[in-house]
Amino acid sequence: MLWIFSVPCSFFSIWKCWDHKVGFSVEGREMDRRLQSFNIQGAKGEENTGLVLCDIMGLGDGEMTGLTLHDILSVVKGHVPEGHKFSPDKPVTSDTFGYVKTPSLKDKIHCVAFVVDASKIANYPKGLGTTFKKLREHISELGVHQVALLTHVDVICPETAKDMSQVYKSRGIQDTMRKAAALLGMSPSYIVPVKNYAAELDVDVDTDVLLLSAVDHILQYADLFFKDLKPRLTVPKFH
């Protein structure tokens, strides 16, 4: 089973794209503070694909405004149980209900997707970039690769909003991708622009292409996790 972790939650548009349904809203729901996973199903009637999208609330610039580095790393390491409700005054510990003391490979996160709102990038707290970079260093030490989704690109470029197939030709979006890369301490090549489904009644091909492109990037980096892991799992031969 392949676990993909998003900080903060943004996989609902991908879920809509995959399921060919829109109109599913999660804004304001309590689940934003809970660890919740979504199994991606194959064709109708088929079993799940093995791809699991995992959403939680975002990383805050302070202890009371979002998840802490400690709690995020606990999720990545596989210690946090499904449905756990995060609280700034109750960090995850070995005494947490359902705490996974010895997580197996299937409990751990195999790729982390950071989510940056293109329409709000200028308003992010100055210190958040340092926090992101520190978090990325810890995640990299765990051997987990990372990618970033740049959401709401249609909001910052009205022309692109009319034709999402032109997203990579927009100078405004390219500039915002570079800003997101600087914020996260990543190369711009790791930034994937997407449009969120909001008030649409039907799915859109060009929007779906961007979302599925994001999934493709995520799967490639998750695959690298397993390739890097394989040599360590190989049992040495003795003659």
Residue, then its C-alpha position, 0 to 999 in steps of 0.5 A: m500500500l502506497w501512502i501519500f501525505s499532504v500538508p495541508c489537506s488538498f487531495f479532495s480535488i484529486w479525489k473528485c477528478w479520480d471519481h468523476k464527481v464534484g460538489f464535495s466540500v470539506e471546508g470547516r469540517e472537524m476532519d481538518r484536525r484529524l488524520q484521515s486517509f482515502n483509498i483510491q479505487g480503480a474502475k467501478g466495482e474493482e478493488n482499491t488501487g493501493l494508492v492512499l491519500c492522507d490529509i491533515m491540517g496545515l503547518g502553522d507559524g506558531e504552536m497554536t495555529g497549525l500542526t507542529l513539526h513533531d506531530i508531522l514527523s510522527v505521522v511520516k514515521g507511522h506512529v499516528p493512528e487513523g482518525h487521530k485528532f490533533s491538538p496544539d496542547k496535546p502533542v503526539t507521544s507514546d501514551t497517545f491513544g492508538y499510538v503505533k510504537t513499532p510502525s511497519l512499512k505500510d504504516k509509514i508515509h512514502c511521499v510528502a506533498f506540500v501544498v502552497d496557495a498561489s493566491k496567498i503566497a505573498n501573505y505567508p509569515k516570514g518565518l514559515g520558510t525557515t520552518f518548512k526548510k527545517l521540516r524538509e530536512h527532517i523528512s529527507e533524513l527519513g528517506v522520504h521524497q517530497v513534491a509541492l502542489l501550487t493550488h488556485v493558480d486560476v485565481i492569480c491568472p484570469e487568462t489561464a482560468k479561461d484555458m487551463s491547458q495554457v498554465y505553463k505559458s503564464r509568466g505570472i504562474q511561473d513567477t509564483m512557482r519560483k516564489a513557492a520553491a523559494l519558500l519551501g527551499m525546493s527546486p522549481s521542478y518540484i512545484v506542480p501547478v493545479k486548479n482546485y475544484a470549487a463551484e463546478l458542477d462537472v469535471d473539466v479535462d484540462t483541470d483533471v490533466l493538471l491534477l493527474s500530472a500531480v499524481d504522476h509526480i507524486l507516484q514517481y517520488a514514492d517509487l524512489f522511496f522504495k528503490d532507495l529502500k530496497p538495498r537496505l532490505t536486501v539480505p546479505k548472502f553468506h558463502 
